[in-house]
Amino acid sequence: MKQQTPRLFGHLLTLLLAICITSVAARATAQERVEGEGGSEEYSLGAGDIIRIHVFGEPDLTFDSVLVGESGKISYPFLGELTIKGLSLSGLEGVLMAGLKPDYLIDPKISVSIVEYRPFFINGQVNNPGSYPYQPGLRLRQAISLAAGLTERASQSKIYVVHDNDPSAKRRRVDLNYNVRPGDTITIEESFF
């Protein structure tokens, strides 16, 4: 009976660990979705995001606040400088696991989450143009309110957005129900009538 007790304890500990990891992974996956033009899509990391990297049982590899630099890179122990711009949260977890697994850790358990999203920018015919903190579910109407509303000359139909992860920097026409994304640059043009 004494030999089975440590083995049973080990199985219970493994089960508890699996439940915790599944819970963290589910939360990270839910947090990784951001609404775009066509509904919900996977969130892409970019310059200005602040992320949390947690490596279970490894406090020296766990960081509560990592700023993604202007170049889209972060520095990470053992792995050096990593370009993470455009990666999803699960994609970054995969990169970290692949980098740590062969030489440093046998079976790393890693979760990455967003601490603070990068801001969006609104300019043109608003009373207070500038950058504002992104909040999940933010619609253009609400973003305009954050910018102290439209000016008298603002057009409600000539509104354009450029996504920061679009290499062509193509301006897309949007309406007041548009789901704002982190890093968006929104321009509200002047109405001539």
Secondary structure, DSSP 8 states (H G I E B T S, - for coil): -TTHHHHHHHHHHHHHHHHHHHHHHHHHHHHTEEEETTEEEE----TT-EEEEEETT-GGG-EEEEE--TTSEEEETTTEEEE-TT--HHHHHHHHHHHHTTTT-SS--EEEEEEE---EEEEESBSS-EEE---TT-BHHHHHHHTT-B-TTEEEEEEEEE-TT-TT---EE--TT-B--TT-EEEEEE---
